[in-house]
Amino acid sequence: MAEPELDAVPGTPPDLTISPVDVLLAPGSETVADPREVTADFNACHAMRVTHELELWGNLDRCPTLAEAVEFWRGNEYEERQIFLARLGRDPVGLCSVTLPLRENTSTAGIDVLISPAHRRHGFGRILLEHAEAIARERGRTSLDAYHEVPLESGDGAELLPAKSGAGGLPLAEPAVAFAVASGYELEQVECSSRLPLPVAPELLDRLEAEASSRAAGYELTGWDDHCPEGLVDAYARLKATMTEDVPIAGMDWEGEDWDAARVREEERALVQGGVQSAVTAARHQTTGELVAYTVLNWRPGVPDTIAQQDTLVVGRHRGHRLGLLIKAANLRRAQARWPSARSVLTWNATENQHMLAINIALGFRPAGYEGEWQKRLG
């Protein structure tokens, strides 16, 4: 839910249209070889997202590439995704979107609203939000979730709206915060985004790995790029299911997801199709042979300066052996060797997840911004 406005306009202007957006000119196509295969409306939506990211951050480190966006908005058997473009006459003024989980969390819907800079504070945000919420209601969803990011400097000395989790808050003066509150959304959780400059000094990685290894007797590391080995994919799926149950979610109405090998392969396919490369390092318990921890880094040739840290998990009964630090340090080595053009790693952690934040600080991550997780329960 990004960059909305506070002024409401009664009714919808007669020349405002809100239309569902097709992603591809040939919707049945399996690949997108040329940006010209993407519809004009989808290109307009993506252009608004790019403009927003450049305005907010001055870079595209957090912005999906066009190929990623195409792959995401096509949806899959696990989640339906709908995007709508608003035009005033022929002029694009904003977009809204709804994501609808299909296997689990079927009472929830993800909501997003984005207004182009020239059309803010004219009530279009409210109109588009109501449109997205109506879609969710029609699909029987009773809990809506949304998020937005805030640069670090926006919180300096500002009065904060505290998260219901009890950890962190967002600046009350931020337009997106005021818009969410006025629209009936509650700030459930705040995540801290952090950035690690690359390359990490080899001597730091040597020291951290030595410290962690001294506590990790009985475990061995394994890893792969882009595609999990066939012999590990079932175990990897179990870890990914555990991740959805163990990650801190504060009061969000989210339940764990059921992962199997087919779901892992679908995620891998979507990443490759979207132009995303992945590096995974996992820890295996030598006595039982089971995978007990994993961490993932993603890199995109279209945004070569930045790597995105994704999941990191250590199964509960195997915690206390410094496996989180060990696998993250090892995966950073692999990533730096594979993607030498990268100059930083971005990661996101729940503010209450002090253990993982401490690991990141030890590796050299420093705060870069905040993300608010919002929720609205429908009566």
C-alpha positions in Angstrom: 0.0 0.0 0.0 2.2 2.8 -1.3 2.0 6.6 -1.6 -1.7 7.1 -1.3 -3.4 10.4 -0.5 -5.8 11.5 2.3 -8.4 13.7 0.5 -11.5 11.8 -0.5 -13.6 12.7 -3.5 -17.3 11.8 -3.2 -18.3 9.4 -5.9 -16.2 8.3 -8.9 -15.3 10.8 -11.6 -17.3 9.9 -14.7 -14.2 9.7 -16.9 -12.4 7.4 -14.4 -12.2 3.8 -15.5 -10.8 0.9 -13.5 -10.1 -2.1 -15.7 -8.5 -5.6 -15.1 -5.1 -5.9 -16.6 -4.0 -8.7 -18.8 -0.3 -9.5 -18.5 0.5 -10.9 -22.0 -0.8 -10.2 -25.4 -1.0 -14.0 -25.9 -2.1 -15.2 -22.4 -1.4 -18.8 -23.1 2.3 -18.2 -23.9 4.8 -20.1 -21.7 7.7 -17.7 -22.1 8.2 -14.0 -22.6 11.0 -13.5 -25.1 10.3 -9.8 -25.8 8.9 -7.0 -23.7 6.7 -6.1 -26.7 4.7 -9.3 -25.8 3.4 -7.5 -22.6 0.2 -5.5 -22.8 0.2 -1.7 -22.8 -1.8 -1.7 -19.6 0.7 -4.0 -17.8 3.6 -1.9 -19.0 1.8 1.2 -17.6 1.4 -0.5 -14.2 5.1 -1.6 -14.2 6.2 2.0 -15.2 4.3 3.4 -12.2 6.0 0.9 -9.9 9.4 1.8 -11.3 8.7 5.6 -10.8 7.5 4.9 -7.2 10.7 3.0 -6.3 13.0 5.6 -7.8 11.1 8.4 -6.0 11.2 6.5 -2.6 14.7 4.9 -2.7 16.6 6.5 -5.6 17.3 3.0 -7.0 15.5 -0.1 -8.2 17.1 -2.5 -5.7 13.7 -3.5 -4.3 11.7 -3.2 -7.5 10.8 -6.3 -9.5 12.1 -6.4 -13.1 9.6 -6.5 -15.9 10.3 -10.2 -16.3 9.7 -10.9 -12.6 6.6 -8.8 -12.6 5.2 -10.7 -15.6 5.9 -14.1 -14.0 4.4 -13.0 -10.7 1.2 -11.5 -12.0 0.4 -14.5 -14.2 -0.3 -16.3 -10.9 -0.2 -20.1 -10.3 -2.2 -22.9 -8.8 -1.3 -21.7 -5.3 -2.3 -18.1 -5.6 -4.6 -16.1 -7.9 -3.4 -12.5 -8.6 -5.4 -9.7 -10.1 -4.2 -6.2 -11.0 -6.3 -3.2 -12.0 -5.4 0.0 -13.8 -7.2 3.2 -13.3 -7.3 5.8 -16.1 -8.7 9.3 -16.1 -9.6 9.5 -19.8 -6.4 8.0 -21.3 -4.1 9.1 -18.5 -3.0 6.3 -16.0 -3.6 7.6 -12.5 -3.0 4.5 -10.4 -3.4 0.8 -9.8 -4.7 -1.6 -7.2 -4.2 -5.3 -6.8 -5.6 -8.3 -5.0 -3.7 -11.6 -4.3 -5.9 -14.6 -3.3 -4.2 -17.7 -1.7 -5.9 -20.8 -3.1 -4.5 -23.7 -0.9 -4.1 -22.2 2.5 -5.0 -18.8 4.0 -8.2 -18.9 2.0 -9.9 -16.3 4.2 -7.2 -13.7 3.5 -6.4 -11.4 0.6 -3.4 -9.2 -0.1 -4.2 -5.6 -1.1 -2.1 -3.0 -2.7 -2.7 0.5 -4.0 -0.4 2.8 -5.9 -1.1 6.3 -7.2 1.1 8.2 -9.7 2.7 11.3 -8.3 0.7 13.7 -10.5 -2.6 12.4 -9.3 -2.2 12.1 -5.5 -4.4 13.8 -3.0 -7.4 13.7 -5.3 -9.2 10.7 -3.7 -8.1 8.1 -6.2 -6.4 6.1 -3.5 -9.6 5.7 -1.6 -11.5 4.7 -4.8 -9.0 2.1 -5.8 -8.7 0.7 -2.2 -12.5 0.3 -2.1 -12.4 -1.5 -5.5 -9.7 -3.9 -4.3 -11.5 -4.6 -1.0 -14.8 -5.3 -2.9 -13.0 -7.9 -5.0 -11.8 -9.6 -1.8 -15.3 -9.5 -0.2 -16.8 -11.0 -3.3 -14.3 -13.9 -3.0 -15.3 -14.5 0.6 -12.1 -13.1 2.2 -12.5 -11.8 5.7 -8.9 -10.7 6.5 -7.0 -8.2 4.3 -3.2 -7.6 4.6 -1.0 -5.0 3.0 2.5 -3.7 3.4 4.6 -0.7 2.5 8.2 0.4 3.0 9.7 3.5 4.6 13.3 4.8 4.3 15.4 4.8 7.4 15.6 8.6 7.6 11.9 9.0 7.6 11.8 7.7 11.2 14.6 9.9 12.6 13.0 11.9 15.5 9.5 11.3 14.2 6.5 10.4 16.3 5.8 6.7 15.7 2.7 4.5 15.5 3.7 1.5 17.5 3.2 -2.0 16.0 0.7 -4.3 17.8 3.6 -6.8 18.1 5.2 -4.6 20.7 8.3 -4.1 18.6 9.0 -1.1 16.4 6.8 1.5 14.8 6.3 3.7 11.7 6.2 7.5 11.4 2.7 8.8 11.9 3.5 11.7 9.5 4.1 9.3 6.6 1.2 9.6 4.1 0.9 5.8 3.7 0.7 5.4 7.4 -2.1 8.0 7.8 -3.9 6.5 4.8 -3.8 2.9 6.2 -5.0 4.0 9.6 -7.9 6.1 8.1 -8.9 3.1 6.1 -9.3 0.8 9.1 -6.0 -1.1 8.8 -4.0 -1.9 12.0 -0.2 -2.0 12.1 0.5 -5.5 13.3 4.2 -5.8 12.7 7.3 -3.8 11.6 10.2 -5.4 9.8 13.6 -3.8 9.6 15.4 -3.9 6.3 19.2 -4.0 6.4 22.0 -3.7 3.9 25.3 -5.5 3.9 28.1 -3.9 1.7 30.0 -6.3 -0.5 32.5 -7.8 -0.6 32.6 -9.0 3.0 36.2 -9.3 4.2 37.4 -12.9 3.9 39.0 -12.7 7.4 35.6 -11.8 8.9 33.9 -14.7 7.2 36.8 -17.0 8.3 36.4 -15.9 11.9 32.7 -16.2 12.0 32.7 -19.6 10.4 35.3 -20.8 12.8 33.3 -19.6 15.8 30.1 -21.2 14.4 31.8 -24.5 13.4 33.1 -25.0 17.0 29.4 -25.3 18.1 28.2 -27.2 15.1 29.8 -30.6 15.5 27.6 -33.3 14.0 26.4 -31.2 11.1 27.6 -30.8 7.5 26.8 -28.2 4.9 25.5 -28.7 1.4 24.2 -26.3 -1.3 22.9 -25.8 -4.8 22.2 -23.2 -7.4 18.7 -22.6 -8.8 17.5 -26.2 -8.7 17.4 -28.4 -5.6 18.9 -31.9 -6.2 16.3 -34.6 -6.6 17.5 -36.5 -3.6 16.9 -33.5 -1.3 13.8 -31.9 -2.7 11.3 -33.6 -0.3 13.4 -32.7 2.7 13.7 -29.1 1.4 10.0 -28.9 1.0 9.5 -29.9 4.6 11.9 -27.1 5.6 10.0 -24.6 3.6 6.7 -25.7 5.2 8.3 -25.3 8.6 9.5 -21.8 7.6 5.9 -20.7 7.1 5.0 -21.9 10.6 8.0 -20.6 12.4 8.5 -17.1 10.9 7.3 -14.3 13.3 3.9 -13.0 12.1 2.7 -11.1 15.1 -1.1 -11.0 14.9 -1.4 -11.6 11.2 -4.1 -14.1 10.2 -1.7 -16.4 8.3 -1.5 -20.1 8.7 1.3 -22.4 7.6 1.7 -23.6 4.1 1.8 -27.2 2.8 4.9 -27.6 0.7 5.9 -30.6 -1.3 8.3 -31.3 -4.2 5.9 -30.1 -6.8 5.5 -26.7 -5.0 9.3 -26.4 -4.8 9.7 -27.1 -8.5 7.0 -24.5 -9.3 8.8 -21.8 -7.3 12.1 -22.7 -9.0 10.5 -22.6 -12.4 8.9 -19.2 -11.7 12.2 -17.7 -10.4 14.1 -18.9 -13.5 11.4 -17.7 -15.8 11.5 -14.3 -14.1 15.3 -14.1 -14.6 16.1 -14.7 -11.0 19.2 -16.8 -9.9 19.3 -18.5 -6.5 22.0 -19.8 -4.2 21.0 -22.1 -1.3 23.1 -23.4 1.5 21.6 -26.0 3.9 22.8 -27.9 7.0 22.4 -31.7 7.3 22.4 -33.5 10.6 24.9 -36.3 10.1 23.3 -38.8 12.5 19.9 -38.7 10.9 20.8 -37.4 7.5 17.9 -34.9 7.6 18.1 -31.3 6.4 17.7 -29.0 9.5 18.5 -25.5 8.2 18.7 -23.5 5.0 19.2 -20.0 3.7 18.5 -18.5 0.3 20.1 -15.6 -1.7 18.6 -14.3 -5.0 20.3 -12.2 -7.7 18.9 -10.6 -10.9 21.1 -9.7 -13.9 18.8 -6.7 -14.4 19.7 -5.3 -11.0 23.3 -6.6 -10.8 24.4 -4.5 -7.8 22.1 -6.1 -5.3 21.5 -9.5 -3.8 18.2 -10.2 -1.9 18.4 -12.4 1.2 15.3 -14.6 1.3 14.4 -17.3 3.8 16.7 -18.4 6.6 15.5 -21.2 9.0 17.0 -23.5 11.6 14.6 -26.2 12.8 13.7 -25.6 16.5 15.2 -28.7 18.0 18.5 -28.0 16.2 18.9 -24.4 17.4 21.7 -23.4 19.7 24.5 -24.8 17.4 25.2 -21.5 15.6 23.8 -23.1 12.4 22.1 -19.8 11.3 25.4 -18.0 11.3 27.3 -20.9 9.7 24.9 -21.3 6.7 24.6 -17.5 6.1 28.4 -17.0 6.1 28.9 -20.0 3.8 26.1 -18.8 1.4 27.7 -15.3 1.3 30.9 -16.9 0.1 29.1 -18.8 -2.6 27.2 -15.7 -3.7 30.2 -13.5 -3.9 32.0 -16.0 -6.1 29.0 -16.5 -8.3 27.8 -12.9 -8.6 31.0 -10.7 -8.3 29.2 -7.6 -9.7 27.0 -7.4 -6.6 27.8 -4.6 -4.2 25.3 -5.2 -1.4 22.8 -7.6 0.1 19.4 -6.5 1.3 17.5 -8.4 3.9 14.2 -8.0 6.0 13.6 -9.2 9.5 10.7 -8.8 12.0 11.8 -6.2 14.5 11.1 -8.7 17.3 13.4 -11.4 15.8 16.4 -10.2 17.7 18.3 -13.5 17.3 18.4 -13.2 13.5 19.1 -9.5 13.6 22.1 -10.2 15.8 23.4 -12.7 13.3 23.0 -10.1 10.5 24.8 -7.4 12.6 27.7 -9.8 13.2 28.0 -10.2 9.4 28.0 -6.4 8.9 24.4 -5.6 8.0 23.2 -2.1 9.0 19.6 -0.7 9.1 18.3 0.6 5.8 14.6 1.1 6.3 11.3 -0.3 7.7 8.4 -2.2 6.3 4.9 -2.1 7.9 2.7 -5.2 7.8 -1.0 -4.1 8.1 -4.2 -6.0 8.6 -7.9 -5.2 8.3 -10.6 -7.7 9.4 -13.9 -7.3 7.6 -17.1 -7.3 9.6 
